[in-house]
């Protein structure tokens, strides 16, 4: 059944649902090496976690997934702030210079936020431009020469699109990454997304980018077939798909600890 975005009619009931849910606390992941900050863009203010003041030639940026986008299978949430976060966890554990970027309207709700920003338009141009501007802000603030992007779930699409848009992304890794949202909606028989920007639009740019996609064999949300289809479309020279026994949000710890700093194997040209 296709999802219908009739938000006003269900908002009152959703407020009660959301009130009972437990949002994640940024303080849980705050340390001397990672602290909360907000990054203002033209349309959205994004929540970030950033390293201490300094210059970081190479910065690893963890990009949040879709968060609590849906209150039920057919009703959008009134607040997409995640309830759990692999990206916050891994950013806080990272011993290399690292930052974290939430997606628009997670943690920070502004007048620009509407339900489309975390449902059918979560990959649309205004969202991608805000994420791109946030990288620009980090680059200026910390003197970054090159980024490595890590994305979970829908953050995988964002990471690859940003890599396609920019010239300073040198590597992408995804965890349960929705790296082909068009194929994903077809696979699950969902309504098409509204004007999504996807990695398919940057295949020529991404073909030679080192990238690793860690997939969970028990992931029913973003099954391994998504990464496999993306890899088939890309025909990349530096792409790995690594499988581990995991669901969509659990079971990736050992795999990430192994792969996070393992070089990506590239085919000879």
N, C-alpha and C positions, 0 to 999 in steps of 0.2 A: 504494500500500500504506500502511495506517495505521501510524503510529509507536507502538510499545509501550514503556512506561516501566518496563522490568524492569531496575532499576539494579544491584541487588546481584550479579546473575549476571555482569555484564560489568565490574564496577568494577576488578578486577585488571588486565584487559587494557587498560582505558582509562587507568590510571595510567601504563602504559608509553607509550601514545600521547601523553598530555599532557606527559610528561617530555621528549619529543623536540621539542615545540613551543616557540616563542620568545614569551614574554609581553612585552607592551609595558612600557617603563620610564617611570615618572612623572618621573624625573629629566630625561629628554629634553625635557620640556615645562615644567620649572621655571624660573622667571625672577623678577626683582624684582616683576613684576606678577601672578604666579600661583605659588602654593605649595601643596604637598600638605597636606591636613587630613582628619581623620575626623569624621563627624557621627553621633552616637549617637541612635537612635530606639528605640521600645519593643521592636521585634522584631529589627531589623537595625542594624549599624553600616555606614554608607555612606562610601565613598571620595569625596573631593571635591578640587578644586583651587580655591583661593580667592584673592581679591585682597588687597592689603596692608590693614592696619587703617585704618579710615576710615568715613565715611558716604557711601553711594551711593544717591541718590534713585532712580535707574534702574539695574537690574542685569540684564545678559543672562546667562542660565544655559543652558549646553549640556548636553543629556541624552544619555547614552550609548545605543547600540543594544543588541541582544541579546547581543553579545559572542560568545565561543566556547561557545555553548550546546550544540552537538552535536559529538561527536568524529567521527561518521560520519553518513550520512543516516538511520540508524536507532538509533544509540547515543548517549545523552546524554554530554556531557562531565562530568568530575569537577570542573572549575574553569571558570566562565564568563568569567574575565578576558579582555578582548579582546586579540587579537594585533596588530591595527592599530586606529586610532581617528581618524576624521575629526573627531569632537567635541573631542578633546584638541588636535589640530592647529589647528583653527579658534579654539578658546578661547585658545591660546597666542599666536596671531597677532592677536587682536582688540585694537584700540587703544582701545576703550571699556571701562568697568568690566565684567568678565566673571568667571564662575565655571563650574566643570564638576562635574557629578554623575554618578558611576557608578551602575549599577543594583545592587540587592541581591546580595551574594555575589561581586561582581566586585572583585578586589584584596584584599578583606577577607572571610575565611571565619570565621563564628562558629557556635556550636552551633545557631542557628536555621536555618542554611542546609541546604537539601535540594534534590534535583534538580528538584523541582517549581517551585522559585522561579525557575529560569531556563529551564524548558521549558513544560509545559502550564499552570502557574499563574503565569506571569511577568507577567500583567496582572490578577491577582486582588487582592482588597481589601488583604491585608496588605502586598503590595508597593506598592500605590498610597498607602496610609497612610504607609509609610516615606518615600516620595518627597515626599509632602506635608509631613511633619514636617521633612524636610531643608530645604525652602523656608522653613518657619517659623524654623528655626535661622539660616539666612542673613539673613532679614528682621530678626531680633532682633540679630544680631551686627553688621550693617552699616547698620542704620537704613533699610532699603529701603522705599520707597513703592510702587514698581511693578516688576514683572518682565516681561522679554521671554524667552520660552522657545524654544529651538532643539533639535529632536530628530532624530536619525538612526535610520532603520530602526524597530525597536520603540520607540525613544525618541520617535518621532512620536506614537504612541498615548499614551504617558505624558504628553507635553507638552500635548496637547489635553485629556486627562482632568483634569489639574491645573488647566488654564485653566477647565474647567467646574466644578470643585470650589471654586475660589477667587474672590475679588473683586479681587485686586491684579495679575492678569496682563493686560497691555494689548496683547500681540501674540504670535503664535506663527508660527514658520517651521519647516518640516520639510525634510529632505533624504533622498530615498528613503524617506520616512516610511510606515510601516505604519499608516495612519490609519483603517483599517477592518479590524481583525483577523478579524472574523466573515466578511466577504466574502473576505478573503485565504485563510482556511482552506478555504472552499468552492471558490475558484478553483484552488487547488493540490491539492484532494481530500485534505486532511489531517484527522487526528482533530480534533474540536472542542476548543477550549481549555476549561479548567475554570474556570467562574465568572468570565469576564473582565469587567473594567470597561472600557468602550470609549466613544469619543466619541458613539456613537449614543444613549447615555443622557443626553447633555447638549446635544442639538441646539438646544433653545430658548436656552440660555445662550451657545452658540458661534456662533449665527447672525449676530450683529452684531460678533463679535470679528475685528479685522484679522488675516488669516492668509495665508501664502504657502506653497505646497507645490512644492518643486523636485524634478522627477522626471527619471529617466534613461531615454532612449528605448531603451537597450540593457539595461535592468535586468530580468533574468529572475526575480529574487527578489521584489521589490515593483514590479511593472510599473505604468506610468501608469494603468492601468485602476482601480487601488485608489483613487488620489486622485480620479479622475473619478467613481467610484461614491459616494464620500464627499461630494463636492461636490453631486451630484444629490440625495442624501438631505438635505443641509443647507439648500440654497437660500439661501446666505449673501449678504449685501450687501457684504462686504469680503473676498473670497476670490480669490486668484490661483493658477493652476497654471502654473508656468514649466517648460518642457521644455529639456533640454540633452542633448548626446551623452555619455552616461555609463552605466556599469554600476552595480551596487549600491553599490560602495565606492570607485570610481575615476572620475575625470573631472569632478568637481564643483567643482574649485578656482576656475576662472574664473567660473563661475556664482555661487558664493557670494561671491566678491570683488565682483561686480557688484551682487548683490541684498542683501547683508547690511545695508547702510544706505540702501537705496532705499525710499522710502515706498510703502506698499501702497495701490493704487487702490481706492476704495470707490464703490459705486453711490450715486447720490442717492436719498434716502429718498422 
